[in-house]
Amino acid sequence: MPRSVNSVASRARRKRVLKAAKGYWGRRKNVWTVAKNAVEKGWLYAYRDRKVKKRDFRKLWIQRINAGARLEGMSYSEFMGKLKKANIDLNRKVLADLAMNHPEAFKAIVEKIK
């Protein structure tokens, strides 16, 4: 009995990968083996960087809060410690937005915790 290969499924699989490689440069977009490696690597980076994005934003927020706190004569750690002690539950994202876009509101928070 001849060997059965499911060419419909393998063609569909290749089409799916080549479609994901659309926009790549050179052989990465149209040669199956090269495109498969490029797409898989891209998916790995996408998975990893969804986690890294969270770290990067937290770092940015901390820098902005620190800059705002130092304008009021306080370090970041001192500011966050006093904020916790005063039971003010604002997350870093909101605090960073206030420090950057609404300095008068941030100053009011600083005055409240001093």
C-alpha positions as CSV (number, residue, x, y, z in Angstrom):
1,M,0.0,0.0,0.0
2,P,1.4,3.4,-0.9
3,R,2.4,5.9,1.8
4,S,-0.3,8.4,2.6
5,V,0.9,12.0,3.1
6,N,-1.7,14.6,4.1
7,S,-0.6,17.2,1.5
8,V,-3.7,19.3,2.2
9,A,-2.8,19.8,5.8
10,S,0.9,20.4,5.1
11,R,0.1,22.9,2.4
12,A,-2.2,24.7,4.8
13,R,0.5,24.7,7.5
14,R,3.0,26.2,5.1
15,K,0.6,28.8,3.9
16,R,-0.1,29.8,7.5
17,V,3.6,30.3,8.2
18,L,4.3,32.1,4.9
19,K,1.4,34.4,5.6
20,A,2.8,35.2,9.0
21,A,6.2,36.0,7.3
22,K,4.6,38.6,5.0
23,G,6.6,41.8,5.2
24,Y,9.9,40.1,6.0
25,W,12.9,40.9,3.8
26,G,14.5,38.6,1.3
27,R,14.2,34.8,1.5
28,R,12.6,35.1,4.9
29,K,9.3,35.9,3.3
30,N,9.0,33.2,0.6
31,V,11.4,30.2,1.3
32,W,9.7,27.7,3.6
33,T,12.6,26.7,5.8
34,V,13.9,30.2,6.2
35,A,10.5,31.7,6.8
36,K,9.6,29.0,9.3
37,N,12.7,29.8,11.4
38,A,12.1,33.5,11.1
39,V,8.4,33.3,12.1
40,E,9.1,31.0,15.1
41,K,11.8,33.3,16.3
42,G,9.4,36.2,16.0
43,W,6.8,34.4,18.0
44,L,9.4,33.7,20.7
45,Y,10.3,37.4,20.8
46,A,6.6,38.4,20.9
47,Y,6.0,36.1,23.9
48,R,9.0,37.3,25.8
49,D,8.5,40.9,25.1
50,R,4.9,40.9,26.4
51,K,6.5,40.2,29.7
52,V,9.3,42.7,29.2
53,K,6.9,45.5,28.3
54,K,5.4,45.3,31.9
55,R,8.9,45.7,33.4
56,D,9.8,48.6,31.1
57,F,6.6,50.5,31.9
58,R,7.1,50.0,35.6
59,K,10.7,51.4,35.3
60,L,9.4,54.4,33.4
61,W,6.7,55.1,36.0
62,I,9.3,54.9,38.8
63,Q,11.6,57.4,37.0
64,R,8.7,59.8,36.5
65,I,7.6,59.6,40.1
66,N,11.2,60.0,41.3
67,A,11.6,63.1,39.2
68,G,8.4,64.6,40.5
69,A,9.2,63.7,44.1
70,R,12.7,65.3,43.9
71,L,11.2,68.5,42.7
72,E,9.3,68.5,46.0
73,G,12.5,67.7,47.9
74,M,11.9,64.0,48.5
75,S,13.4,60.8,47.2
76,Y,11.3,58.1,45.5
77,S,11.7,55.6,48.3
78,E,10.8,58.2,50.9
79,F,7.8,59.3,48.9
80,M,6.5,55.8,48.4
81,G,7.0,55.0,52.1
82,K,5.1,58.0,53.3
83,L,2.4,57.3,50.7
84,K,1.9,53.8,52.2
85,K,1.9,55.1,55.7
86,A,-0.8,57.7,54.9
87,N,-2.9,54.9,53.3
88,I,-3.1,56.6,49.9
89,D,-3.6,53.7,47.4
90,L,-2.6,55.1,44.1
91,N,-0.6,52.9,41.8
92,R,2.6,53.9,40.1
93,K,0.9,54.4,36.7
94,V,-1.5,57.0,38.1
95,L,1.2,58.7,40.2
96,A,3.5,58.9,37.2
97,D,0.7,60.5,35.1
98,L,0.1,63.0,37.8
99,A,3.8,63.8,38.2
100,M,4.2,64.4,34.5
101,N,0.9,65.9,33.3
102,H,-0.7,67.4,36.5
103,P,2.2,68.7,38.7
104,E,-0.2,70.7,40.9
105,A,-2.2,67.6,41.8
106,F,1.1,65.7,42.5
107,K,2.2,68.6,44.7
108,A,-1.1,68.3,46.6
109,I,-0.4,64.6,47.3
110,V,3.1,65.5,48.5
111,E,1.8,68.2,50.8
112,K,-0.8,65.7,52.2
113,I,1.8,63.1,53.1
114,K,4.4,65.5,54.5
